[in-house]
């Protein structure tokens, strides 16, 4: 039986596969987890490759954390005070989609 997620998982990086299996296990369907495990087994990674992938994953997590906690700049605060309303909602959604959670929250206040 062919797993529908096999092709998608084969396109993922080693770091992404490790993140799926270690951190995001509950966010994926069992078939996707099986495909990720099979892909990692197929790649037959060395200890050095696994270590490198884990470092990449940690670096990305730190970057995402910094981005999520970055405050809204003074220019944006002035702009939204001058032009309140729909623009705040639109830009807030844009910030949220880009991972700037704190900026999005501050913009709608």
N, C-alpha and C positions, 0 to 999 in steps of 0.2 A: 504494500500500500504506500502510495506517495504522500509525503507530508507537504501540505500547501505552503509551509513556511521555509522549506529547505532553501529555495532560491534567494529569499529575502535575507536569511541568516548568512548565506555564503557571501553576501555583499558587505556585511558588517566587519568592522575592524576587530582585532583581538580584544582591545580594551572595551569596545561596546558589548561584545559577547560576554566577557567576564562581568561587566556591570549588570547585564540582564540576568545572569545566573546568580550573582551574589547579592545585588542590591534591589533589583526590580523583579525578583522572582514572582511575586504576587500580582504584578501588573500585566502578566502575559498568560495566554492560554497554555494549557499543558502541551499541546502540539508544538507551539512555538518554543517552549523550553526544551522539548526533546530535540527539535531541529538545531537549537543553539548548542546543546550538548554534543550532538552528532558532528556539527561543524568544527567545534573545538577538538574533538577526538580525531577528526579527519586531518586537521592541520598538524597534529602531533607536535605541539609547541615544546621548545626546550625551556628549562628553568629560567634562562636569561630572557627569553621572549615573554614569558609570563610576568616576570618582574618588570620589564619595560612597559608592558600593557597596563599593569597595576599602577605604575608611576604616571602614565598618561591619564588614566582614569582619575587618580587623585588630583592631578594638576587641573583637569577639566572641572572637577567638583569644586575646587578652590576658586577657580575663575567664575563659575556659575554663582557661588555663594557671594563673592565680592560684587558681582553685577546685581544680584537680587537686593543687596543692602545699600546700593549707591543712592545717596540722597538727590532730591530734585534740585537743580541749579537755580540760582537767583533770577536769571533771565526768564526761565520758565514761570517762576512764581509771579514776576512782574507782568509777563504776557497774559497769564490767565486772570490776573486781577483786572487788567484793562479790558480783556475780551472774555468775560465769563460765559458759561453755557455749554453749547454743543461741542465746541472745540476742545474743551477739557475732557469730555467723554471720549472723543475720537483719539486724541493724543494719549490718553490714559490706556486705552485699548492697545495702541501701538507699542507703548512702553511695556505693558504686560506681556504681549506676544513676543517681545524681544528679551524677556527675562528680567526686566527692571521692575521688580515687584514694589519696592519702596517708592520709586519715582511715581509709579501708577497710583499708589495709595495717596501720596502727598498731592498729586495733581487734582484728584477729585475732592479733596478737602476744601 
